[in-house]
Amino acid sequence: MVNGAIHRVIEYHVASRPDAIAVTDGPSAVTYRELNQRANALARRLSESGLTRGAIALVRMERSINLATVLLAVLKAGAAYAWIDPASPDDVDLPADFCIQQRSASAKEEAFLAVDLRGALAACADRPSPNLPIVTRGSDVACALLDGAGHPKVLVPHATITALPADAPSSGEWSAAAGAFDLWLGLMGGATVTVPTTAAAASAAA
């Protein structure tokens, strides 16, 4: 795979078929070009807000186009994400929908830097935004799976996800399984990923 990084594989499809639909969410849809531009702009905003290379961002959101944008932006910023589905029994209470995991001065307690995700998303207009030059290796962590207390339990590198079977169908649903791996499988395969009706309805009502 391209450079062993999830977002680099997706950027290949952006270059080769930019107008293909990447994600559908109820009546809304984004092309590969639109998703990439939004994620590039958001990645820069998140970096300015304190998201650094190698950090872990805890994202508590329903499946949606916005969530796909956020997760892709985190990867483009060189960081890793831990996705928390609010409808899941493993839901975790956080001070904000987007928190950067930090350590306290004693390094014994976890603390979080909360980021205004709504404002950051609103600032990401659909305009040309080049890919970020941050180098991401296949061994870099892309996703953190949490334990029952909301702490990272399993760290999944980019290479593990890009090595999954790439023969994705032309379209597929984004399930609620932890890690959002089927989102990446669809996008890395150039498919259209669909947010299921129940998740799309919850997203529209939020």
C-alpha positions, 0 to 999 in steps of 0.5 A: 500500500501507498507509504503504509498509511491509511490516508495516503491510500485514500489520497490515491483515490482522490487523485484518480477518481476525485468526483466519485462518492466517498460517503453518503449520510442520509440525503447528504454525500461527499466526493473523495475530493470534498472529503479530502479537502475538508479533512486537510483543512480540519487537520491543520486546525486540529494541529493548531489546537494542540493535536501533535504527531503521535497523540491520541484523540478521543472522538465521541460522535455518531457515524456521519460524514463529519465523523469520517472527516474528523477521523481522516483529519486526525490521521493526516495530522499524524495522530491516532484516534479512539472512536467512541459511539455515543449509542454504544454500551461502551460509551465514555463520559468526556469533557467534549466530543473531541479530546486530546489525551494528555498526562498530568504533571505527575504522569500518573493521571490522564487529562484531556485537552478539549477542542471545539470540534463544531467550530473547527468543522464549520471553519473547514469550507470546501475549498482547495486544501493541499495534503499535509506533508507529515510523514506517517509510517506503517508502524505508526499508531492509527487507532486505539481501542479502549477498555471499559474505563476509557483507557487505550487498551489495544494500539492498532498501527496503520500497516495492520489496517492497510494490510486488510483485504482490499477487494471491497465492493463498490459500496458498503455500510459503516458498522458500529464496530469499534475502530471504524475499520470498515470505513477505511476498508471501503475508502481504501478500496475506492468504494462508497461508504454508507452511514446506516439509516438509524445512524444517519437519523441520529446524526441529523437530529443532533 
